[in-house]
Amino acid sequence: MKKLLFIFFPFVLLTLFAGCGKNYDDEKRQTAREKAMRRKQDSLALKVGVLPTIDCLPVFIAEERGWIDTARADVRLREIESHIEADDALRKGKVDGIFTDIVRTERMRHQGMALAYVATTTLSWQFITNRKSRLKSLRQLTDKMVAVSRFSATSMLSDIAVDSAGLKSDDVFRVQINNPQTRLLMLLNNEMDAALLPEPQATVARLAGHRVLMDSGKRNMHMGVLVFSGKSMKDSRQRVQIDELVRAYNQACDSINRYGIANYADVVKKYMHVGDKIVKAIPKTRFEHAATPRAKDIDAANVWLR
């Protein structure tokens, strides 16, 4: 009897191991199929690069409120920390479109990249000086450090500020800080004398007591844009998704204009990482329907780039 048990026991073990091996192989194949399916779905989706700034609010709302018809479009937002990273993602095909500024897009076009403007956004910047620097005018910027991003509207605006003050370009130190959140933190930590900040970062700086010396929004400059690659615009399937995104974007613009930014405090706090106090203090902003940029803004960008 003992011999029979001895023979039977290994047989049971072999059966169990064989079963486990089969389950493991099935699971591995299933995982591979799921990964392949996800890759295919991702390749078919419309991927849009977004930043934690107020110009992206309409698309955040459209996503959160479910206003994008999923039967017509699979839109996936890719959160990116800076415009320079967004440029890189667009060049490498990691995203199909990005929220950015005209100076950056015109530079990419000069470098041979096919782009299509889909919307002009509310993106603007405030030239904010550190309260400890005690700067009351742009003429006092000599030997001061200003945080900007290279080859961008912030760099262009810093030149406008310097020129309007009658200073020479070399009089002011422009420091390349691409991430707007990092620019804000460096201003708050007294590591910078001034910074070009979008909303809501500008509101955070103002509430902390820092002074605004220039506002691009008050200079009739509309430099924010939503662009897509030429490849995406030529793809009939993706063009349908872009059209659906624009429809939902326009719906969100109408809703913000009617109910105000504070009505979407939950969305602002989620994507822009600010509290209720900041949300309530963000200036009233009118969001326009998607439309191509003005020729004068494109021309201004190209003149500066030359």
Secondary structure per residue as TSV (DSSP state, phi and psi in degrees):
chain	resnum	aa	ss	phi	psi
A	1	M	-	360.0	-39.4
A	2	K	H	-63.4	-37.9
A	3	K	H	-65.1	-39.4
A	4	L	H	-63.2	-41.6
A	5	L	H	-64.2	-38.7
A	6	F	H	-64.5	-38.9
A	7	I	H	-74.0	-39.1
A	8	F	H	-70.4	-37.6
A	9	F	H	-61.3	-48.3
A	10	P	H	-61.1	-34.5
A	11	F	H	-61.7	-41.4
A	12	V	H	-63.6	-43.5
A	13	L	H	-61.5	-44.5
A	14	L	H	-61.1	-39.6
A	15	T	H	-63.6	-42.9
A	16	L	H	-64.0	-46.3
A	17	F	H	-63.5	-38.2
A	18	A	H	-63.4	-40.9
A	19	G	H	-64.3	-41.9
A	20	C	H	-63.5	-42.1
A	21	G	H	-62.5	-40.1
A	22	K	H	-64.2	-45.2
A	23	N	H	-62.5	-39.6
A	24	Y	H	-64.5	-43.8
A	25	D	H	-64.3	-41.4
A	26	D	H	-62.5	-42.7
A	27	E	H	-64.6	-39.8
A	28	K	H	-64.0	-43.8
A	29	R	H	-64.7	-40.3
A	30	Q	H	-62.7	-44.2
A	31	T	H	-61.2	-42.7
A	32	A	H	-62.4	-41.3
A	33	R	H	-64.1	-42.8
A	34	E	H	-63.0	-42.1
A	35	K	H	-63.5	-42.2
A	36	A	H	-63.5	-40.6
A	37	M	H	-65.2	-41.5
A	38	R	H	-64.4	-40.6
A	39	R	H	-62.4	-40.7
A	40	K	H	-66.4	-44.0
A	41	Q	H	-62.9	-40.1
A	42	D	H	-66.0	-38.6
A	43	S	H	-67.3	-29.3
A	44	L	H	-83.9	-19.7
A	45	A	S	-74.0	157.6
A	46	L	E	-94.2	114.7
A	47	K	E	-103.4	126.7
A	48	V	E	-123.6	126.0
A	49	G	E	-82.2	126.1
A	50	V	E	-127.0	155.4
A	51	L	-	-119.2	163.0
A	52	P	S	-80.1	56.2
A	53	T	S	-128.8	159.4
A	54	I	G	-66.8	-23.4
A	55	D	G	-65.6	-22.5
A	56	C	G	-88.6	-1.2
A	57	L	H	-55.3	-44.2
A	58	P	H	-57.0	-40.6
A	59	V	H	-75.3	-29.8
A	60	F	H	-63.7	-44.0
A	61	I	H	-65.0	-44.9
A	62	A	H	-57.7	-38.5
A	63	E	H	-69.9	-49.0
A	64	E	H	-68.8	-34.2
A	65	R	T	-90.4	-1.9
A	66	G	T	71.2	32.4
A	67	W	-	-84.4	-7.1
A	68	I	S	-89.3	122.4
A	69	D	-	-68.6	107.3
A	70	T	T	-68.7	-16.5
A	71	A	T	-73.2	-25.7
A	72	R	T	-104.3	-23.1
A	73	A	-	-149.7	137.4
A	74	D	-	-111.7	91.4
A	75	V	E	-97.8	128.2
A	76	R	E	-123.2	120.6
A	77	L	E	-84.3	131.9
A	78	R	E	-110.7	110.1
A	79	E	E	-75.2	125.1
A	80	I	-	-127.1	146.4
A	81	E	S	-86.1	-23.7
A	82	S	-	-148.9	161.1
A	83	H	H	-66.7	-33.5
A	84	I	H	-66.2	-34.8
A	85	E	H	-70.5	-34.2
A	86	A	H	-65.4	-42.7
A	87	D	H	-55.7	-48.0
A	88	D	H	-63.0	-41.3
A	89	A	H	-64.0	-38.1
A	90	L	H	-69.6	-42.4
A	91	R	H	-61.2	-39.5
A	92	K	T	-85.5	0.1
A	93	G	T	76.7	13.9
A	94	K	S	-73.7	-25.7
A	95	V	-	-132.5	160.6
A	96	D	S	-98.2	-24.5
A	97	G	E	-150.3	161.2
A	98	I	E	-144.2	153.7
A	99	F	E	-91.0	125.3
A	100	T	E	-157.3	-156.6
A	101	D	E	-125.5	160.6
A	102	I	H	-63.8	-35.6
A	103	V	H	-60.3	-43.6
A	104	R	H	-66.2	-44.0
A	105	T	H	-68.9	-38.7
A	106	E	H	-65.7	-35.8
A	107	R	H	-64.5	-41.6
A	108	M	H	-64.6	-36.8
A	109	R	H	-66.3	-39.5
A	110	H	H	-61.3	-30.5
A	111	Q	T	-83.8	3.4
A	112	G	T	101.1	6.4
A	113	M	-	-88.4	130.5
A	114	A	-	-80.4	121.4
A	115	L	E	-132.6	153.5
A	116	A	E	-129.2	127.4
A	117	Y	E	-78.3	130.8
A	118	V	E	-111.6	-33.5
A	119	A	E	-153.0	149.5
A	120	T	E	-98.1	130.2
A	121	T	-	-107.3	178.0
A	122	T	-	-84.6	6.0
A	123	L	-	-56.0	124.7
A	124	S	-	-146.6	171.1
A	125	W	-	-135.6	148.9
A	126	Q	E	-115.2	135.9
A	127	F	E	-86.0	103.1
A	128	I	E	-113.3	129.3
A	129	T	E	-103.4	148.6
A	130	N	-	-66.4	131.5
A	131	R	G	-61.7	-27.8
A	132	K	G	-75.2	-18.7
A	133	S	G	-78.5	-18.6
A	134	R	T	56.0	41.1
A	135	L	-	-88.7	125.4
A	136	K	-	-106.8	-11.7
A	137	S	S	-150.2	161.0
A	138	L	G	-65.7	-22.7
A	139	R	G	-66.5	-15.9
A	140	Q	G	-92.1	13.4
A	141	L	G	-80.7	-5.3
A	142	T	T	-53.3	128.7
A	143	D	T	65.4	18.6
A	144	K	-	-99.3	155.3
A	145	M	E	-99.6	126.7
A	146	V	E	-120.1	126.8
A	147	A	E	-86.5	121.8
A	148	V	E	-139.3	178.6
A	149	S	-	-115.8	134.2
A	150	R	T	-65.7	150.7
A	151	F	T	51.9	44.9
A	152	S	S	-141.1	173.7
A	153	A	H	-62.5	-29.4
A	154	T	H	-66.1	-39.3
A	155	S	H	-67.6	-40.9
A	156	M	H	-62.3	-43.4
A	157	L	H	-67.4	-33.4
A	158	S	H	-66.2	-36.0
A	159	D	H	-65.0	-41.3
A	160	I	H	-62.0	-42.0
A	161	A	H	-63.4	-45.0
A	162	V	H	-64.4	-44.6
A	163	D	H	-64.1	-42.1
A	164	S	H	-66.1	-23.1
A	165	A	T	-88.2	-3.5
A	166	G	T	75.3	21.8
A	167	L	-	-97.0	162.1
A	168	K	-	-86.9	154.0
A	169	S	G	-57.4	-38.7
A	170	D	G	-74.1	-8.4
A	171	D	G	-71.7	-23.0
A	172	V	S	-119.2	134.9
A	173	F	E	-89.9	113.1
A	174	R	E	-91.7	120.5
A	175	V	E	-106.9	128.2
A	176	Q	E	-78.9	106.8
A	177	I	-	-128.2	101.5
A	178	N	-	-73.9	-35.5
A	179	N	-	-80.7	119.0
A	180	P	H	-60.9	-32.1
A	181	Q	H	-68.6	-37.6
A	182	T	H	-67.7	-39.3
A	183	R	H	-59.3	-43.2
A	184	L	H	-61.6	-48.4
A	185	L	H	-62.6	-37.1
A	186	M	H	-68.1	-32.9
A	187	L	H	-69.8	-45.6
A	188	L	H	-65.0	-30.5
A	189	N	T	-91.8	10.4
A	190	N	T	62.2	30.6
A	191	E	S	-94.2	-10.7
A	192	M	-	-131.9	146.7
A	193	D	S	-80.7	-26.8
A	194	A	E	-160.4	163.2
A	195	A	E	-155.0	149.5
A	196	L	E	-92.9	116.0
A	197	L	E	-124.8	138.9
A	198	P	-	-86.7	-178.9
A	199	E	T	-89.6	144.8
A	200	P	T	-91.5	3.8
A	201	Q	H	-60.3	-35.8
A	202	A	H	-63.8	-38.8
A	203	T	H	-64.8	-39.7
A	204	V	H	-59.3	-44.6
A	205	A	H	-65.6	-42.0
A	206	R	H	-64.1	-43.4
A	207	L	H	-67.3	-20.0
A	208	A	T	-85.9	2.6
A	209	G	T	95.5	9.3
A	210	H	-	-85.8	151.2
A	211	R	E	-97.8	137.2
A	212	V	E	-92.2	123.3
A	213	L	E	-106.1	-17.8
A	214	M	E	-157.2	145.1
A	215	D	E	-132.9	115.6
A	216	S	G	-63.6	-27.3
A	217	G	G	-65.5	-22.0
A	218	K	G	-96.4	3.3
A	219	R	T	-107.0	16.1
A	220	N	T	56.3	42.7
A	221	M	-	-115.2	120.3
A	222	H	-	-115.2	89.2
A	223	M	-	-103.8	-8.6
A	224	G	E	-80.8	139.3
A	225	V	E	-144.9	158.7
A	226	L	E	-114.7	121.0
A	227	V	E	-124.5	153.8
A	228	F	E	-125.7	155.4
A	229	S	E	-67.2	150.8
A	230	G	H	-59.2	-33.6
A	231	K	H	-61.9	-43.0
A	232	S	H	-66.6	-38.5
A	233	M	H	-68.7	-25.8
A	234	K	H	-87.6	-15.8
A	235	D	-	-81.3	115.8
A	236	S	H	-59.4	-37.8
A	237	R	H	-67.0	-44.3
A	238	Q	H	-72.1	-30.8
A	239	R	H	-63.1	-37.0
A	240	V	H	-62.3	-41.1
A	241	Q	H	-68.4	-38.4
A	242	I	H	-63.6	-42.5
A	243	D	H	-61.7	-38.9
A	244	E	H	-68.2	-39.6
A	245	L	H	-61.9	-43.4
A	246	V	H	-62.9	-40.9
A	247	R	H	-59.3	-47.1
A	248	A	H	-68.0	-36.7
A	249	Y	H	-60.6	-46.4
A	250	N	H	-63.6	-38.9
A	251	Q	H	-60.9	-42.1
A	252	A	H	-66.9	-39.2
A	253	C	H	-59.3	-45.4
A	254	D	H	-60.9	-41.3
A	255	S	H	-67.7	-41.6
A	256	I	H	-63.5	-44.1
A	257	N	H	-62.6	-31.9
A	258	R	H	-81.3	-43.8
A	259	Y	H	-106.3	-13.7
A	260	G	-	90.8	158.4
A	261	I	G	-62.8	-38.4
A	262	A	G	-60.9	-25.0
A	263	N	G	-64.9	-21.6
A	264	Y	G	-113.0	37.4
A	265	A	H	-56.5	-38.1
A	266	D	H	-61.5	-38.9
A	267	V	H	-71.8	-43.9
A	268	V	H	-60.2	-46.0
A	269	K	H	-65.1	-37.7
A	270	K	H	-66.6	-47.1
A	271	Y	H	-93.1	-23.1
A	272	M	H	-111.2	-2.8
A	273	H	-	58.5	47.6
A	274	V	-	-127.4	165.8
A	275	G	-	-95.6	179.8
A	276	D	H	-59.9	-38.7
A	277	K	H	-59.6	-42.0
A	278	I	H	-68.3	-44.3
A	279	V	H	-57.4	-44.0
A	280	K	H	-67.1	-25.9
A	281	A	H	-92.2	-8.5
A	282	I	S	-63.1	128.2
A	283	P	-	-58.1	148.3
A	284	K	-	-61.6	131.1
A	285	T	-	-131.8	136.7
A	286	R	-	-95.1	128.3
A	287	F	-	-102.2	121.6
A	288	E	-	-93.0	153.0
A	289	H	-	-60.0	156.0
A	290	A	S	-57.9	128.0
A	291	A	-	-156.8	154.1
A	292	T	-	-68.5	154.3
A	293	P	-	-64.2	158.7
A	294	R	-	-70.8	146.8
A	295	A	H	-61.0	-36.0
A	296	K	H	-64.5	-33.5
A	297	D	H	-73.7	-39.5
A	298	I	H	-64.9	-42.6
A	299	D	H	-62.5	-41.9
A	300	A	H	-61.9	-40.2
A	301	A	H	-63.9	-43.2
A	302	N	H	-69.5	-37.0
A	303	V	H	-61.5	-44.2
A	304	W	H	-66.7	-40.4
A	305	L	H	-64.2	-32.0
A	306	R	-	-74.6	360.0
